[in-house]
Amino acid sequence: MVKKCAALLIALCLFGVFLCAQNFAEVKPSPQQVEWQDLEFGVILHFGTNTFLDREWGDGKADPKVFNPTQLDADQWMRAIQAAGAKYVVLVAKHHDGFACGRPNNPNTA
C-alpha cells in the first residue's frame, strides 16, 4: 500500500511539473533585472575577522578582537575597483560565520 501511495504521489508531482512548465523563450527579465545586468561587472567585498586571520572561510569562533582595521583606506579600495571597471560594490557586513562589523551585544543598536 505504501509503495502504491508513493508511486501515485510521484506521478502527481511529475504531472504537475508538466502542467506548470513554461515556454522559456517567453520568459523576460524585469526592468530592474535588465538594469542590473547592464552593469555587467561588480565587486563583492567580504571584510571581517577572516581578513585578519588570512582565512577563506570562518566557523564563527574567531575572537572579534582580531577585527582591527587600523590602516583601512576605503578610498584606495574604491579607486582600485573603479580602475578595474566595476560598476557596483557590495560590502558584506555579515556572512555565514556570523561576524558583523559593529559592537556586539549593544542594547542601543538595532
N, C-alpha and C positions, 0 to 999 in steps of 0.2 A: 504493500500500500504506500509506504514511504517513497519507494522508487517511482511509482506512478505519479505521486504528487510532485516530486522533484522534477520529473520529466515534463509534466504539464506546466509547471512554473517556468522552466527553461524555455519551453515552446512559446509561452505567452510573452516572455521577455524578448525573445528573438522576433516574434511577430510585431511587437510594439516598436522595436527598432526600425523595422521596415516601414511601418506606418508614419513614423516621425522623421524619416530620412529627408534631408533637404537636398535641393539641387545646388551644389556648392558653387556652380558658375554664377548663381544669382545672389550669393552672399556678398554684401558690400560692407566695407568698414564705415563706421560713423565719421562725421566730420572731425571730431576730436581725435579719433584714431589716425585719420589721414594727416592731421596737423602734426601729431607726434611722430608718425612715420617719416614725414618730410624733414624732421630734424636730423634724421639719419644716424648721427653719432653722438653719444653722450658718455659721461663718466659717472661711475658709482663709487663713492668713497666709503670705505669701512674704516672707521677710526675709533679704536677702543683699546682695551688692555692688550689685545693680541699685537697691536702695533709696537708696543714697548717690550713685548716678550718675544718678538720675531717669530710668531706663530701664524700659521694659515688658519687654524681652527681653534676655538676655545671650548672649554667644557663648563664654563660658568663658575669655576673655582678660583680664578685669578684674584689676587688681592687688588682691590680697587686703587690702592695707593700707588701701584705701578703706573697708573694713568697719570702722567705728569708732563704735559706739553709745555715745557719751559721755553722752548725755542721755536714755537709754531709760527709759521709765516703763511697764513692762508692766502694772502695776496700772491705769493710766489706760486702756490698751487694753481690759482686761477689763471695766472699768466701762462703757466705751462699747459694747462688744459685748453685755453684759447689758442695757443700756438699750435696745438695738436689738431685744432679744427673742431673740437667738440662744441655742440650747440646747447647742451644742458648738463647740469651736475646734480647728483643726488647724494646727500650726506646721510649715511645710515647712522642714526643716533642709537639704535638698539637693535641687536641682531639675535641670532639663535642662542648665544651663550648667556643672554640676559643682562649684559652690562649696558648701562646707559650713562652717557656723559652728563653728570649732574650730581647733586648732593643726595645720597641715599637717605631714606627714612626721614625726610624733612617734611613735617606736617604742614608747612607753609607753602608747599608747592603742589600743583595739581598732578 
